[in-house]
Amino acid sequence: MTIYLQMLGTGDAFSTKYYNNNAVLQDHGYTLLIDCGVTAPQAMKSLGKSFREVNETLITHIHGDHIGGLTELAHTPSQEPHGKMTLLLAETLIDPLWQHPLLEPLHRKGATRSLADIFNVKPLKPDTPYKLSPSLTLELIRTPHMPGKASYSLLLNECIFYSADLTFQPELLLHLVHNRGVTKILHDCQLSGRGQVHTTLRELMSLPEEVRKLIMLMHYSDEKPKFEGHTGEMEFLEQQVPYALPGCRKDSL
């Protein structure tokens, strides 16, 4: 079966033209929200969607453009019997997320002492496949972003790599393509400047052609129009456009 990806936004944390780089994955009645940044509520509304449609929300790492909309998500009644929205995240992210200033509005004196008081929290172990719906499996891969801060990229259906924000990892990308059978890479991209906590376009352009052909670019700045047609074999993901994703076949997006 085919699942569908729709980027709520494709912008970096400072973009004013694009919403935060968050996404929705849909599989015949199941909806997974990948990250929930500051602009996620507005982006959902612009699509005519509601957080009420979300079954589970996955958090890749703890930055405002990935968690800034969680307060509104928490106040949305869940479809589930327990009434709480479900969060999927690595165990290493649970306490830091609860202590983040953006979640302080959820800290009610005496009533809430942990993230589990607000959300139905489901910890995930890295390097372990999880079947989330009939046509969707997910595996967390820990990848470097900010020094000392945990961040996790995703392997979807064993063949689609969805990066969190990360520094350039050519060995990982080559391993995923040559040894894990990845046929599509959805990669964050800093279009200009020196990459210190993000992968740059220049770095991605240094990859072998066979890998560049698999890459679609996301998490980019407002400079994007200047770079259209200048990214080699790599294409830009467009926000709010639905894309059909393959299962574990050798077809592409």
PAVO-49236 format. One record per residue (C-alpha): residue number from 1; residue in one letter; x, y, z. Coordinates in steps of 0.05 Angstrom, whole numbers. Example, Ala and Ser with C-alpha at 12.3 -4.5 7.8 and 13.67 -1.06 7.14 Angstrom:
BEGIN
<site><num>1</num><residu>a</residu><x>246</x><y>-90</y><z>156</z></site>
<site><num>2</num><residu>s</residu><x>273</x><y>-21</y><z>143</z></site>
//
This chain:
BEGIN
<site><num>1</num><residu>m</residu><x>0</x><y>0</y><z>0</z></site>
<site><num>2</num><residu>t</residu><x>22</x><y>72</y><z>-13</z></site>
<site><num>3</num><residu>i</residu><x>29</x><y>122</y><z>44</z></site>
<site><num>4</num><residu>y</residu><x>27</x><y>197</y><z>33</z></site>
<site><num>5</num><residu>l</residu><x>74</x><y>251</y><z>58</z></site>
<site><num>6</num><residu>q</residu><x>53</x><y>323</y><z>62</z></site>
<site><num>7</num><residu>m</residu><x>103</x><y>373</y><z>89</z></site>
<site><num>8</num><residu>l</residu><x>66</x><y>423</y><z>133</z></site>
<site><num>9</num><residu>g</residu><x>127</x><y>467</y><z>120</z></site>
<site><num>10</num><residu>t</residu><x>196</x><y>462</y><z>91</z></site>
<site><num>11</num><residu>g</residu><x>229</x><y>523</y><z>122</z></site>
<site><num>12</num><residu>d</residu><x>286</x><y>530</y><z>171</z></site>
<site><num>13</num><residu>a</residu><x>278</x><y>560</y><z>240</z></site>
<site><num>14</num><residu>f</residu><x>286</x><y>631</y><z>214</z></site>
<site><num>15</num><residu>s</residu><x>244</x><y>627</y><z>150</z></site>
<site><num>16</num><residu>t</residu><x>188</x><y>678</y><z>140</z></site>
<site><num>17</num><residu>k</residu><x>165</x><y>649</y><z>73</z></site>
<site><num>18</num><residu>y</residu><x>158</x><y>577</y><z>93</z></site>
<site><num>19</num><residu>y</residu><x>128</x><y>542</y><z>154</z></site>
<site><num>20</num><residu>n</residu><x>172</x><y>502</y><z>200</z></site>
<site><num>21</num><residu>n</residu><x>198</x><y>436</y><z>172</z></site>
<site><num>22</num><residu>n</residu><x>144</x><y>390</y><z>199</z></site>
<site><num>23</num><residu>a</residu><x>106</x><y>336</y><z>162</z></site>
<site><num>24</num><residu>v</residu><x>44</x><y>292</y><z>162</z></site>
<site><num>25</num><residu>l</residu><x>46</x><y>219</y><z>141</z></site>
<site><num>26</num><residu>q</residu><x>-21</x><y>187</y><z>124</z></site>
<site><num>27</num><residu>d</residu><x>-37</x><y>114</y><z>116</z></site>
<site><num>28</num><residu>h</residu><x>-110</x><y>97</y><z>105</z></site>
<site><num>29</num><residu>g</residu><x>-140</x><y>127</y><z>168</z></site>
<site><num>30</num><residu>y</residu><x>-75</x><y>133</y><z>208</z></site>
<site><num>31</num><residu>t</residu><x>-41</x><y>201</y><z>213</z></site>
<site><num>32</num><residu>l</residu><x>29</x><y>212</y><z>240</z></site>
<site><num>33</num><residu>l</residu><x>54</x><y>283</y><z>253</z></site>
<site><num>34</num><residu>i</residu><x>129</x><y>289</y><z>248</z></site>
<site><num>35</num><residu>d</residu><x>150</x><y>345</y><z>294</z></site>
<site><num>36</num><residu>c</residu><x>104</x><y>401</y><z>317</z></site>
<site><num>37</num><residu>g</residu><x>139</x><y>468</y><z>312</z></site>
<site><num>38</num><residu>v</residu><x>116</x><y>539</y><z>327</z></site>
<site><num>39</num><residu>t</residu><x>81</x><y>545</y><z>259</z></site>
<site><num>40</num><residu>a</residu><x>50</x><y>476</y><z>259</z></site>
<site><num>41</num><residu>p</residu><x>-19</x><y>499</y><z>284</z></site>
<site><num>42</num><residu>q</residu><x>-23</x><y>553</y><z>231</z></site>
<site><num>43</num><residu>a</residu><x>3</x><y>507</y><z>176</z></site>
<site><num>44</num><residu>m</residu><x>-50</x><y>455</y><z>194</z></site>
<site><num>45</num><residu>k</residu><x>-105</x><y>507</y><z>191</z></site>
<site><num>46</num><residu>s</residu><x>-80</x><y>532</y><z>123</z></site>
<site><num>47</num><residu>l</residu><x>-90</x><y>461</y><z>97</z></site>
<site><num>48</num><residu>g</residu><x>-159</x><y>456</y><z>127</z></site>
<site><num>49</num><residu>k</residu><x>-133</x><y>403</y><z>175</z></site>
<site><num>50</num><residu>s</residu><x>-139</x><y>397</y><z>250</z></site>
<site><num>51</num><residu>f</residu><x>-95</x><y>366</y><z>304</z></site>
<site><num>52</num><residu>r</residu><x>-157</x><y>324</y><z>319</z></site>
<site><num>53</num><residu>e</residu><x>-139</x><y>283</y><z>257</z></site>
<site><num>54</num><residu>v</residu><x>-71</x><y>265</y><z>286</z></site>
<site><num>55</num><residu>n</residu><x>-64</x><y>196</y><z>317</z></site>
<site><num>56</num><residu>e</residu><x>8</x><y>202</y><z>340</z></site>
<site><num>57</num><residu>t</residu><x>62</x><y>256</y><z>339</z></site>
<site><num>58</num><residu>l</residu><x>136</x><y>239</y><z>332</z></site>
<site><num>59</num><residu>i</residu><x>189</x><y>287</y><z>360</z></site>
<site><num>60</num><residu>t</residu><x>258</x><y>284</y><z>328</z></site>
<site><num>61</num><residu>h</residu><x>294</x><y>334</y><z>373</z></site>
<site><num>62</num><residu>i</residu><x>281</x><y>392</y><z>420</z></site>
<site><num>63</num><residu>h</residu><x>283</x><y>458</y><z>382</z></site>
<site><num>64</num><residu>g</residu><x>228</x><y>509</y><z>376</z></site>
<site><num>65</num><residu>d</residu><x>214</x><y>496</y><z>303</z></site>
<site><num>66</num><residu>h</residu><x>202</x><y>423</y><z>321</z></site>
<site><num>67</num><residu>i</residu><x>166</x><y>428</y><z>388</z></site>
<site><num>68</num><residu>g</residu><x>138</x><y>499</y><z>393</z></site>
<site><num>69</num><residu>g</residu><x>67</x><y>477</y><z>375</z></site>
<site><num>70</num><residu>l</residu><x>61</x><y>423</y><z>428</z></site>
<site><num>71</num><residu>t</residu><x>22</x><y>466</y><z>477</z></site>
<site><num>72</num><residu>e</residu><x>-34</x><y>473</y><z>427</z></site>
<site><num>73</num><residu>l</residu><x>-29</x><y>399</y><z>410</z></site>
<site><num>74</num><residu>a</residu><x>-35</x><y>382</y><z>484</z></site>
<site><num>75</num><residu>h</residu><x>-100</x><y>422</y><z>488</z></site>
<site><num>76</num><residu>t</residu><x>-131</x><y>385</y><z>430</z></site>
<site><num>77</num><residu>p</residu><x>-178</x><y>328</y><z>451</z></site>
<site><num>78</num><residu>s</residu><x>-152</x><y>261</y><z>426</z></site>
<site><num>79</num><residu>q</residu><x>-191</x><y>209</y><z>387</z></site>
<site><num>80</num><residu>e</residu><x>-164</x><y>157</y><z>436</z></site>
<site><num>81</num><residu>p</residu><x>-204</x><y>134</y><z>497</z></site>
<site><num>82</num><residu>h</residu><x>-153</x><y>162</y><z>546</z></site>
<site><num>83</num><residu>g</residu><x>-164</x><y>232</y><z>517</z></site>
<site><num>84</num><residu>k</residu><x>-90</x><y>249</y><z>512</z></site>
<site><num>85</num><residu>m</residu><x>-51</x><y>262</y><z>448</z></site>
<site><num>86</num><residu>t</residu><x>3</x><y>210</y><z>437</z></site>
<site><num>87</num><residu>l</residu><x>77</x><y>228</y><z>433</z></site>
<site><num>88</num><residu>l</residu><x>129</x><y>182</y><z>403</z></site>
<site><num>89</num><residu>l</residu><x>201</x><y>200</y><z>420</z></site>
<site><num>90</num><residu>a</residu><x>267</x><y>171</y><z>443</z></site>
<site><num>91</num><residu>e</residu><x>271</x><y>162</y><z>518</z></site>
<site><num>92</num><residu>t</residu><x>331</x><y>209</y><z>520</z></site>
<site><num>93</num><residu>l</residu><x>285</x><y>266</y><z>497</z></site>
<site><num>94</num><residu>i</residu><x>230</x><y>258</y><z>548</z></site>
<site><num>95</num><residu>d</residu><x>258</x><y>296</y><z>608</z></site>
<site><num>96</num><residu>p</residu><x>293</x><y>350</y><z>567</z></site>
<site><num>97</num><residu>l</residu><x>227</x><y>362</y><z>529</z></site>
<site><num>98</num><residu>w</residu><x>188</x><y>369</y><z>594</z></site>
<site><num>99</num><residu>q</residu><x>239</x><y>419</y><z>621</z></site>
<site><num>100</num><residu>h</residu><x>240</x><y>461</y><z>558</z></site>
<site><num>101</num><residu>p</residu><x>215</x><y>533</y><z>568</z></site>
<site><num>102</num><residu>l</residu><x>165</x><y>525</y><z>511</z></site>
<site><num>103</num><residu>l</residu><x>127</x><y>474</y><z>551</z></site>
<site><num>104</num><residu>e</residu><x>124</x><y>516</y><z>615</z></site>
<site><num>105</num><residu>p</residu><x>51</x><y>535</y><z>600</z></site>
<site><num>106</num><residu>l</residu><x>34</x><y>461</y><z>612</z></site>
<site><num>107</num><residu>h</residu><x>66</x><y>460</y><z>681</z></site>
<site><num>108</num><residu>r</residu><x>6</x><y>468</y><z>727</z></site>
<site><num>109</num><residu>k</residu><x>25</x><y>471</y><z>800</z></site>
<site><num>110</num><residu>g</residu><x>9</x><y>406</y><z>836</z></site>
<site><num>111</num><residu>a</residu><x>-28</x><y>377</y><z>777</z></site>
<site><num>112</num><residu>t</residu><x>27</x><y>361</y><z>727</z></site>
<site><num>113</num><residu>r</residu><x>95</x><y>334</y><z>745</z></site>
<site><num>114</num><residu>s</residu><x>117</x><y>301</y><z>681</z></site>
<site><num>115</num><residu>l</residu><x>105</x><y>297</y><z>606</z></site>
<site><num>116</num><residu>a</residu><x>63</x><y>235</y><z>618</z></site>
<site><num>117</num><residu>d</residu><x>12</x><y>277</y><z>656</z></site>
<site><num>118</num><residu>i</residu><x>-3</x><y>315</y><z>592</z></site>
<site><num>119</num><residu>f</residu><x>10</x><y>266</y><z>536</z></site>
<site><num>120</num><residu>n</residu><x>6</x><y>191</y><z>525</z></site>
<site><num>121</num><residu>v</residu><x>81</x><y>182</y><z>520</z></site>
<site><num>122</num><residu>k</residu><x>109</x><y>123</y><z>480</z></site>
<site><num>123</num><residu>p</residu><x>185</x><y>118</y><z>485</z></site>
<site><num>124</num><residu>l</residu><x>220</x><y>89</y><z>424</z></site>
<site><num>125</num><residu>k</residu><x>288</x><y>54</y><z>423</z></site>
<site><num>126</num><residu>p</residu><x>337</x><y>74</y><z>368</z></site>
<site><num>127</num><residu>d</residu><x>355</x><y>23</y><z>315</z></site>
<site><num>128</num><residu>t</residu><x>290</x><y>-15</y><z>328</z></site>
<site><num>129</num><residu>p</residu><x>235</x><y>-19</y><z>275</z></site>
<site><num>130</num><residu>y</residu><x>165</x><y>-2</y><z>298</z></site>
<site><num>131</num><residu>k</residu><x>102</x><y>-18</y><z>259</z></site>
<site><num>132</num><residu>l</residu><x>57</x><y>43</y><z>268</z></site>
<site><num>133</num><residu>s</residu><x>3</x><y>24</y><z>218</z></site>
<site><num>134</num><residu>p</residu><x>-10</x><y>-30</y><z>166</z></site>
<site><num>135</num><residu>s</residu><x>35</x><y>4</y><z>114</z></site>
<site><num>136</num><residu>l</residu><x>83</x><y>45</y><z>157</z></site>
<site><num>137</num><residu>t</residu><x>144</x><y>23</y><z>196</z></site>
<site><num>138</num><residu>l</residu><x>192</x><y>71</y><z>230</z></site>
<site><num>139</num><residu>e</residu><x>262</x><y>66</y><z>259</z></site>
<site><num>140</num><residu>l</residu><x>299</x><y>120</y><z>297</z></site>
<site><num>141</num><residu>i</residu><x>372</x><y>133</y><z>279</z></site>
<site><num>142</num><residu>r</residu><x>411</x><y>178</y><z>326</z></site>
<site><num>143</num><residu>t</residu><x>446</x><y>232</y><z>284</z></site>
<site><num>144</num><residu>p</residu><x>490</x><y>291</y><z>305</z></site>
<site><num>145</num><residu>h</residu><x>461</x><y>362</y><z>306</z></site>
<site><num>146</num><residu>m</residu><x>478</x><y>405</y><z>366</z></site>
<site><num>147</num><residu>p</residu><x>537</x><y>382</y><z>410</z></site>
<site><num>148</num><residu>g</residu><x>512</x><y>346</y><z>471</z></site>
<site><num>149</num><residu>k</residu><x>439</x><y>346</y><z>449</z></site>
<site><num>150</num><residu>a</residu><x>404</x><y>283</y><z>426</z></site>
<site><num>151</num><residu>s</residu><x>372</x><y>284</y><z>357</z></site>
<site><num>152</num><residu>y</residu><x>341</x><y>228</y><z>316</z></site>
<site><num>153</num><residu>s</residu><x>331</x><y>219</y><z>241</z></site>
<site><num>154</num><residu>l</residu><x>280</x><y>169</y><z>214</z></site>
<site><num>155</num><residu>l</residu><x>281</x><y>107</y><z>170</z></site>
<site><num>156</num><residu>l</residu><x>211</x><y>98</y><z>141</z></site>
<site><num>157</num><residu>n</residu><x>189</x><y>32</y><z>111</z></site>
<site><num>158</num><residu>e</residu><x>262</x><y>10</y><z>111</z></site>
<site><num>159</num><residu>c</residu><x>277</x><y>49</y><z>48</z></site>
<site><num>160</num><residu>i</residu><x>263</x><y>124</y><z>60</z></site>
<site><num>161</num><residu>f</residu><x>312</x><y>165</y><z>102</z></site>
<site><num>162</num><residu>y</residu><x>281</x><y>228</y><z>133</z></site>
<site><num>163</num><residu>s</residu><x>334</x><y>270</y><z>166</z></site>
<site><num>164</num><residu>a</residu><x>325</x><y>310</y><z>228</z></site>
<site><num>165</num><residu>d</residu><x>371</x><y>371</y><z>230</z></site>
<site><num>166</num><residu>l</residu><x>441</x><y>342</y><z>225</z></site>
<site><num>167</num><residu>t</residu><x>513</x><y>357</y><z>206</z></site>
<site><num>168</num><residu>f</residu><x>540</x><y>325</y><z>143</z></site>
<site><num>169</num><residu>q</residu><x>544</x><y>249</y><z>149</z></site>
<site><num>170</num><residu>p</residu><x>568</x><y>222</y><z>82</z></site>
<site><num>171</num><residu>e</residu><x>588</x><y>154</y><z>111</z></site>
<site><num>172</num><residu>l</residu><x>518</x><y>145</y><z>140</z></site>
<site><num>173</num><residu>l</residu><x>484</x><y>164</y><z>74</z></site>
<site><num>174</num><residu>l</residu><x>529</x><y>116</y><z>35</z></site>
<site><num>175</num><residu>h</residu><x>515</x><y>61</y><z>85</z></site>
<site><num>176</num><residu>l</residu><x>440</x><y>72</y><z>81</z></site>
<site><num>177</num><residu>v</residu><x>441</x><y>68</y><z>5</z></site>
<site><num>178</num><residu>h</residu><x>490</x><y>11</y><z>-4</z></site>
<site><num>179</num><residu>n</residu><x>475</x><y>-32</y><z>57</z></site>
<site><num>180</num><residu>r</residu><x>404</x><y>-14</y><z>80</z></site>
<site><num>181</num><residu>g</residu><x>371</x><y>-9</y><z>12</z></site>
<site><num>182</num><residu>v</residu><x>349</x><y>64</y><z>19</z></site>
<site><num>183</num><residu>t</residu><x>319</x><y>90</y><z>-46</z></site>
<site><num>184</num><residu>k</residu><x>297</x><y>160</y><z>-24</z></site>
<site><num>185</num><residu>i</residu><x>331</x><y>212</y><z>21</z></site>
<site><num>186</num><residu>l</residu><x>292</x><y>271</y><z>48</z></site>
<site><num>187</num><residu>h</residu><x>348</x><y>315</y><z>74</z></site>
<site><num>188</num><residu>d</residu><x>352</x><y>382</y><z>111</z></site>
<site><num>189</num><residu>c</residu><x>395</x><y>432</y><z>73</z></site>
<site><num>190</num><residu>q</residu><x>429</x><y>497</y><z>91</z></site>
<site><num>191</num><residu>l</residu><x>433</x><y>532</y><z>24</z></site>
<site><num>192</num><residu>s</residu><x>490</x><y>580</y><z>37</z></site>
<site><num>193</num><residu>g</residu><x>543</x><y>594</y><z>89</z></site>
<site><num>194</num><residu>r</residu><x>585</x><y>549</y><z>132</z></site>
<site><num>195</num><residu>g</residu><x>550</x><y>489</y><z>161</z></site>
<site><num>196</num><residu>q</residu><x>562</x><y>481</y><z>236</z></site>
<site><num>197</num><residu>v</residu><x>499</x><y>446</y><z>259</z></site>
<site><num>198</num><residu>h</residu><x>466</x><y>433</y><z>191</z></site>
<site><num>199</num><residu>t</residu><x>486</x><y>400</y><z>126</z></site>
<site><num>200</num><residu>t</residu><x>501</x><y>449</y><z>70</z></site>
<site><num>201</num><residu>l</residu><x>482</x><y>446</y><z>-3</z></site>
<site><num>202</num><residu>r</residu><x>556</x><y>447</y><z>-20</z></site>
<site><num>203</num><residu>e</residu><x>567</x><y>385</y><z>23</z></site>
<site><num>204</num><residu>l</residu><x>509</x><y>348</y><z>-8</z></site>
<site><num>205</num><residu>m</residu><x>535</x><y>366</y><z>-77</z></site>
<site><num>206</num><residu>s</residu><x>600</x><y>329</y><z>-60</z></site>
<site><num>207</num><residu>l</residu><x>563</x><y>263</y><z>-54</z></site>
<site><num>208</num><residu>p</residu><x>567</x><y>212</y><z>-111</z></site>
<site><num>209</num><residu>e</residu><x>516</x><y>223</y><z>-167</z></site>
<site><num>210</num><residu>e</residu><x>481</x><y>157</y><z>-150</z></site>
<site><num>211</num><residu>v</residu><x>465</x><y>185</y><z>-80</z></site>
<site><num>212</num><residu>r</residu><x>448</x><y>256</y><z>-103</z></site>
<site><num>213</num><residu>k</residu><x>395</x><y>227</y><z>-149</z></site>
<site><num>214</num><residu>l</residu><x>358</x><y>201</y><z>-88</z></site>
<site><num>215</num><residu>i</residu><x>357</x><y>266</y><z>-48</z></site>
<site><num>216</num><residu>m</residu><x>300</x><y>315</y><z>-40</z></site>
<site><num>217</num><residu>l</residu><x>317</x><y>379</y><z>-2</z></site>
<site><num>218</num><residu>m</residu><x>278</x><y>408</y><z>57</z></site>
<site><num>219</num><residu>h</residu><x>289</x><y>453</y><z>118</z></site>
<site><num>220</num><residu>y</residu><x>315</x><y>508</y><z>74</z></site>
<site><num>221</num><residu>s</residu><x>318</x><y>584</y><z>81</z></site>
<site><num>222</num><residu>d</residu><x>281</x><y>639</y><z>45</z></site>
<site><num>223</num><residu>e</residu><x>338</x><y>640</y><z>-6</z></site>
<site><num>224</num><residu>k</residu><x>308</x><y>579</y><z>-39</z></site>
<site><num>225</num><residu>p</residu><x>283</x><y>614</y><z>-103</z></site>
<site><num>226</num><residu>k</residu><x>355</x><y>635</y><z>-119</z></site>
<site><num>227</num><residu>f</residu><x>378</x><y>563</y><z>-117</z></site>
<site><num>228</num><residu>e</residu><x>324</x><y>532</y><z>-160</z></site>
<site><num>229</num><residu>g</residu><x>357</x><y>499</y><z>-219</z></site>
<site><num>230</num><residu>h</residu><x>425</x><y>500</y><z>-184</z></site>
<site><num>231</num><residu>t</residu><x>421</x><y>438</y><z>-140</z></site>
<site><num>232</num><residu>g</residu><x>445</x><y>386</y><z>-190</z></site>
<site><num>233</num><residu>e</residu><x>404</x><y>322</y><z>-188</z></site>
<site><num>234</num><residu>m</residu><x>371</x><y>341</y><z>-123</z></site>
<site><num>235</num><residu>e</residu><x>301</x><y>369</y><z>-121</z></site>
<site><num>236</num><residu>f</residu><x>266</x><y>413</y><z>-70</z></site>
<site><num>237</num><residu>l</residu><x>209</x><y>385</y><z>-29</z></site>
<site><num>238</num><residu>e</residu><x>151</x><y>434</y><z>-33</z></site>
<site><num>239</num><residu>q</residu><x>110</x><y>449</y><z>29</z></site>
<site><num>240</num><residu>q</residu><x>37</x><y>427</y><z>31</z></site>
<site><num>241</num><residu>v</residu><x>44</x><y>385</y><z>-33</z></site>
<site><num>242</num><residu>p</residu><x>23</x><y>311</y><z>-23</z></site>
<site><num>243</num><residu>y</residu><x>75</x><y>260</y><z>-44</z></site>
<site><num>244</num><residu>a</residu><x>64</x><y>186</y><z>-51</z></site>
<site><num>245</num><residu>l</residu><x>117</x><y>145</y><z>-15</z></site>
<site><num>246</num><residu>p</residu><x>136</x><y>75</y><z>-34</z></site>
<site><num>247</num><residu>g</residu><x>137</x><y>14</y><z>10</z></site>
<site><num>248</num><residu>c</residu><x>202</x><y>-25</y><z>8</z></site>
<site><num>249</num><residu>r</residu><x>205</x><y>-28</y><z>-67</z></site>
<site><num>250</num><residu>k</residu><x>257</x><y>2</y><z>-112</z></site>
<site><num>251</num><residu>d</residu><x>212</x><y>56</y><z>-138</z></site>
<site><num>252</num><residu>s</residu><x>219</x><y>130</y><z>-120</z></site>
<site><num>253</num><residu>l</residu><x>179</x><y>189</y><z>-95</z></site>
//
